[in-house]
């Protein structure tokens, strides 16, 4: 294909996997919107929204490493199907409890924990499966397309939820999400990959996880990518959660301003998903990482210093593009450099770094924004801290070179 970003679509197995994941992303965002509406209208307490978010992210601490260890032993396709079956049952339970008037906020939290555990367990398997679905020089494009389908689902899902909720109850969104998980189960039954080398050693969960950690940090490229994504997640990624506060509290643009900024970030993310692989193909992954990192930090600082929505919207588009481009580049680094036998476990550490760094960074910056300084100051400060963190990468060029160079096994 002439466009490097679309090259993975020539592989049947990748198309099956990414298209079913796209349908699942739509269902996930539909349920997220419906759950938010249910919780707020039921409790009139916004704290429940935070608790559900925490319940969805917290299980990654267990689910990611456990899921990675299992996926390195078992068929990754079957592991994805198993976890999607659990998530389908959770969504079906939500719908059933709502229909029978037995749903409560506490039960929502319990089901969010179970679904979050299954989601984080299957994510490492899906990520580590991509190098088996496409050619090695197409891995970055495959990661970018996976990111694009997620961001597109974030736009289409809420729109579908709005349409459904105009005519029916929130439980219809839960049911649609359950059906989307079934689509994944069916699609992955037809995904074929080359046989992996058999693992002959006995399975011991703790030792398998610790072995994966040793392998990840013994590999310079994987170690650099995992540490980098943790720094970005903590210092820079929280700009996403502050969008409503910036639009309403700073720019006084209300719900319309919030929608505009969210859409701008999503549009930038989609652009980044399609542009970055082509740029990396024409230049190098090292050059592309250096460029997206620079744009990310500068755009966040510019966003935090924006005097109005007129300036904030283009900064948000650029932030979305650079953020997705950077994360996709780091993700592809781990995919390419992780040894085949430990790939799922190494990628689970990447997912864990992102899953822990983002909510922790958001919590810390949220406290600072509320108690210490105004939101634009904190947002700008996070960008400046990001600059200081990235200076290390620029003055240690070997770090970026290691992540960008082709793996020894290529």
C-alpha positions in Angstrom: 0.0 0.0 0.0 1.2 3.5 -0.8 0.2 4.8 2.7 2.3 3.1 5.3 -0.3 3.7 8.0 -2.8 1.4 6.3 -0.4 -1.3 5.3 -1.5 -3.7 8.1 -5.0 -3.8 6.6 -3.8 -6.1 3.9 -3.5 -8.9 6.6 -6.8 -10.7 7.1 -6.1 -11.7 10.7 -5.3 -8.1 11.7 -8.4 -6.8 10.0 -10.5 -9.4 12.0 -8.8 -8.4 15.3 -8.8 -4.6 14.9 -12.4 -4.4 13.5 -13.9 -6.4 16.3 -11.9 -4.3 18.8 -13.3 -1.2 17.2 -16.9 -2.5 17.7 -15.9 -3.3 21.3 -14.5 0.2 21.8 -17.9 1.7 20.7 -19.7 -0.5 23.2 -17.3 0.4 26.0 -17.8 4.1 25.5 -21.6 3.6 25.2 -21.6 1.9 28.6 -19.3 4.5 30.1 -21.7 7.3 29.1 -24.7 5.3 30.4 -23.1 4.4 33.7 -22.1 8.1 34.3 -25.8 9.1 33.7 -27.1 6.3 35.9 -24.8 7.1 38.8 -25.2 10.8 38.8 -29.0 10.7 38.4 -29.3 8.0 41.1 -26.9 9.5 43.7 -26.5 13.2 42.7 -23.0 12.8 44.0 -20.1 13.3 41.5 -17.8 11.3 43.8 -19.3 8.1 42.5 -18.0 8.9 39.1 -14.5 9.0 40.5 -15.0 5.8 42.4 -16.1 4.0 39.2 -13.1 5.3 37.3 -10.8 4.1 40.1 -12.5 0.7 40.1 -12.0 0.4 36.4 -8.3 1.3 36.5 -7.2 -0.2 39.9 -7.4 -3.9 38.8 -4.6 -3.3 36.3 -2.2 -3.6 39.2 -3.1 -7.3 39.3 -4.7 -7.9 36.0 -1.8 -6.7 33.8 1.0 -8.8 35.2 -1.2 -11.9 35.7 -2.7 -11.5 32.2 0.8 -11.1 30.7 2.1 -14.3 32.4 -0.9 -16.4 31.3 -0.8 -15.0 27.7 2.8 -16.1 27.4 1.8 -19.6 28.3 -1.6 -20.0 26.7 -3.1 -19.1 23.3 -3.3 -15.4 23.2 -6.5 -15.6 21.1 -8.2 -17.9 23.6 -7.1 -15.7 26.5 -8.7 -12.7 24.8 -11.9 -14.7 24.2 -12.0 -15.9 27.8 -11.7 -12.3 29.2 -14.2 -10.9 26.7 -16.7 -13.6 27.9 -16.3 -12.4 31.5 -16.8 -8.8 30.3 -19.9 -9.8 28.3 -21.3 -11.4 31.4 -20.6 -8.3 33.5 -22.4 -6.0 31.0 -25.3 -8.4 30.8 -25.5 -8.5 34.6 -25.7 -4.7 34.6 -28.5 -4.7 32.1 -30.4 -7.5 34.0 -30.0 -5.8 37.4 -31.3 -2.5 35.9 -34.3 -4.2 34.3 -35.2 -5.9 37.5 -34.7 -2.7 39.6 -31.9 -4.4 41.6 -29.0 -2.3 40.4 -27.2 -0.1 42.9 -24.1 2.1 42.9 -22.3 -0.5 45.1 -23.0 -3.3 42.6 -21.8 -1.0 39.8 -18.5 -0.8 41.6 -18.2 -4.5 42.0 -18.9 -5.2 38.4 -16.5 -2.4 37.3 -13.8 -4.1 39.3 -14.4 -7.5 37.7 -14.6 -5.9 34.2 -11.5 -3.9 34.8 -9.6 -7.0 35.9 -10.6 -8.8 32.7 -9.9 -5.9 30.5 -6.4 -5.3 31.9 -5.7 -9.1 31.7 -6.6 -9.3 28.0 -4.9 -6.1 27.0 -1.4 -7.4 27.2 -2.5 -10.4 25.1 -4.0 -8.2 22.4 -1.0 -5.9 22.3 1.6 -8.8 22.2 -0.5 -10.5 19.5 0.0 -7.6 16.9 3.5 -8.5 15.8 2.2 -12.0 14.9 -0.6 -10.5 12.7 1.6 -8.1 10.5 5.1 -7.9 9.2 7.7 -6.6 11.6 8.1 -3.3 9.7 4.4 -2.7 10.0 4.2 -3.0 13.8 4.1 0.8 14.5 1.3 1.2 11.9 -0.6 -1.7 13.5 -0.3 -0.1 17.0 -1.4 3.3 15.5 -4.4 1.7 13.8 -5.3 0.1 17.1 -5.1 3.5 18.8 -7.1 5.0 16.0 -10.0 2.6 16.4 -10.1 3.3 20.1 -10.2 7.1 19.6 -12.8 6.7 16.9 -14.8 4.6 19.2 -14.6 7.4 21.8 -16.3 9.7 19.3 -18.9 7.2 17.9 -19.7 5.5 21.2 -21.0 8.5 23.1 -23.0 9.6 19.9 -24.6 6.2 19.7 -25.4 6.3 23.5 -27.0 9.7 23.1 -29.2 8.3 20.3 -30.2 5.2 22.2 -30.9 7.1 25.5 -33.2 9.4 23.6 -35.6 6.5 23.1 -34.8 4.0 25.8 -33.2 3.3 29.2 -29.5 3.1 30.1 -29.7 -0.7 30.2 -29.8 -0.7 26.4 -26.3 0.7 26.3 -25.2 -2.1 28.7 -26.8 -4.7 26.4 -25.0 -3.2 23.3 -21.7 -3.4 25.2 -22.3 -7.1 26.0 -23.0 -7.8 22.3 -19.8 -6.0 21.3 -17.8 -8.4 23.5 -19.5 -11.3 21.8 -18.4 -9.9 18.5 -14.8 -10.0 19.7 -15.2 -13.6 20.9 -16.5 -14.7 17.5 -13.9 -12.8 15.5 -10.9 -14.1 17.4 -12.1 -17.7 16.8 -11.0 -17.0 13.2 -7.7 -15.2 14.0 -4.8 -17.5 13.0 -1.1 -17.0 14.0 2.1 -19.1 13.5 2.7 -21.6 16.3 4.9 -20.3 19.2 7.8 -22.2 20.7 6.5 -24.5 23.4 7.2 -23.4 27.0 8.4 -26.5 28.8 9.1 -25.1 32.3 6.4 -25.5 35.0 4.0 -22.6 35.4 4.6 -20.6 38.7 2.7 -17.3 38.6 5.0 -15.3 40.8 8.2 -16.6 39.3 6.9 -16.1 35.8 5.9 -12.5 36.6 9.3 -11.7 38.2 11.1 -13.3 35.3 9.2 -11.0 32.9 10.2 -8.0 35.0 13.9 -9.1 34.9 13.7 -9.6 31.1 12.0 -6.2 30.6 14.6 -4.2 32.5 17.5 -6.1 31.2 16.5 -5.0 27.7 17.7 -1.3 27.3 15.0 -0.5 24.7 12.1 -2.0 26.7 13.4 -0.4 29.9 13.6 3.0 28.4 10.1 2.8 26.8 8.5 1.6 30.1 10.2 4.3 32.2 9.3 7.0 29.6 5.6 6.1 29.4 5.5 6.2 33.2 7.0 9.7 33.3 4.6 10.9 30.5 1.6 9.3 32.2 2.3 11.0 35.5 3.4 14.4 34.4 1.7 15.0 31.1 -1.3 12.7 30.5 -3.5 14.3 33.2 -4.2 17.2 30.8 -7.0 14.9 29.4 -8.9 14.8 32.7 -8.7 18.6 33.2 -10.5 19.4 29.9 -13.9 20.0 31.6 -12.3 22.2 34.3 -10.4 24.2 31.7 -13.4 24.7 29.4 -15.9 25.6 32.2 -13.8 27.1 34.9 -11.1 28.9 32.9 -12.6 29.7 29.5 -16.2 29.9 30.7 -17.3 28.0 27.6 -19.6 25.5 29.4 -20.6 22.1 28.0 -20.1 23.3 24.4 -16.5 24.3 25.2 -15.9 20.9 26.8 -17.2 19.1 23.8 -15.1 21.2 21.5 -11.9 20.5 23.4 -12.7 16.7 23.7 -13.4 16.6 20.0 -10.2 18.5 19.2 -8.1 16.1 21.3 -9.8 13.1 19.6 -9.3 14.6 16.1 -5.6 15.2 16.9 -5.2 11.7 18.2 -6.7 10.3 14.9 -4.4 12.4 12.8 -1.4 11.2 14.9 -2.4 7.6 14.5 -2.4 7.9 10.7 0.5 10.4 10.2 3.2 9.0 12.6 3.7 5.6 10.9 4.2 7.2 7.5 6.7 9.7 9.0 8.6 7.0 10.7 8.8 5.0 7.5 10.2 7.9 5.6 12.6 9.1 8.3 13.2 6.8 11.4 11.5 5.9 14.6 14.2 7.7 16.5 13.5 11.0 14.7 9.7 10.5 15.0 9.9 9.9 18.8 12.1 13.0 19.3 9.7 15.1 17.2 6.5 13.9 18.9 8.0 14.2 22.4 9.0 17.8 21.6 5.6 18.7 20.2 3.9 17.1 23.2 5.7 19.1 25.8 5.4 22.4 23.8 1.7 21.9 23.1 0.9 21.2 26.7 2.7 24.3 27.9 0.9 26.3 25.2 -2.4 24.8 26.2 -1.9 25.7 29.8 -1.0 29.3 28.9 -3.9 29.6 26.4 -5.8 33.0 26.9 -8.9 31.7 25.2 -10.6 28.8 23.4 -9.4 30.2 20.1 -5.8 29.3 21.2 -6.7 26.3 23.3 -8.4 24.3 20.5 -5.4 24.2 18.1 -3.1 23.4 21.1 -5.4 20.5 22.0 -5.3 19.2 18.5 -1.5 19.3 18.5 -1.5 17.7 22.0 -3.7 14.8 20.9 -1.6 14.2 17.8 1.7 14.3 19.7 0.4 12.3 22.7 -0.9 9.4 20.6 2.2 9.5 18.4 4.5 9.3 21.3 2.7 6.5 23.1 2.4 4.5 19.9 6.1 4.9 19.3 6.9 3.7 22.8 4.4 0.8 22.5 5.9 -0.3 19.2 9.4 -0.2 20.8 8.3 -2.7 23.4 6.5 -4.9 20.9 9.6 -5.1 18.6 12.3 -5.5 21.3 10.5 -7.8 23.8 11.6 -11.5 23.4 8.9 -13.6 21.9 8.5 -16.0 24.9 8.2 -13.1 27.3 6.5 -10.5 25.1 3.1 -10.5 26.9 4.7 -10.1 30.3 7.0 -7.2 29.1 4.0 -5.5 27.5 2.0 -5.9 30.6 4.6 -3.8 32.4 4.2 -1.1 29.8 0.4 -1.2 30.3 0.9 -1.1 34.1 3.2 1.9 34.0 0.5 3.8 32.0 -2.4 2.5 34.1 -0.7 3.6 37.4 1.0 6.7 36.3 -2.0 8.4 34.8 -4.5 8.2 37.7 -1.7 9.0 40.3 -0.6 12.0 38.3 -4.2 13.1 37.8 -4.8 12.8 41.6 -1.7 14.8 42.5 -2.3 17.5 39.9 -6.0 17.7 40.9 -5.1 18.4 44.5 -2.5 21.0 43.5 -5.0 22.7 41.1 -7.6 22.8 43.9 -5.5 23.8 46.9 -2.3 25.4 45.7 -2.6 27.1 42.4 -5.0 27.9 39.5 -5.6 25.2 36.9 -3.6 26.9 34.1 -0.6 27.2 36.3 -0.7 23.6 37.3 -1.2 22.5 33.6 1.7 24.7 32.5 3.8 23.4 35.4 3.1 19.8 34.4 4.4 20.7 30.9 7.5 22.3 32.3 8.1 19.2 34.5 7.7 17.2 31.3 10.3 19.4 29.7 12.8 18.7 32.5 12.0 15.0 32.2 12.5 14.9 28.5 15.7 16.9 28.7 17.2 13.7 30.1 16.2 11.9 26.9 17.7 14.6 24.7 21.0 14.9 26.6 21.2 11.1 26.7 20.6 10.5 23.0 21.6 6.9 23.4 18.3 6.3 25.2 16.3 7.4 22.1 18.7 5.7 19.8 18.2 2.4 21.6 14.4 2.7 21.4 14.5 3.7 17.7 17.0 1.2 16.3 15.8 -2.1 14.8 15.8 -5.0 17.3 18.6 -7.5 17.1 16.2 -10.3 16.2 14.6 -8.5 13.3 
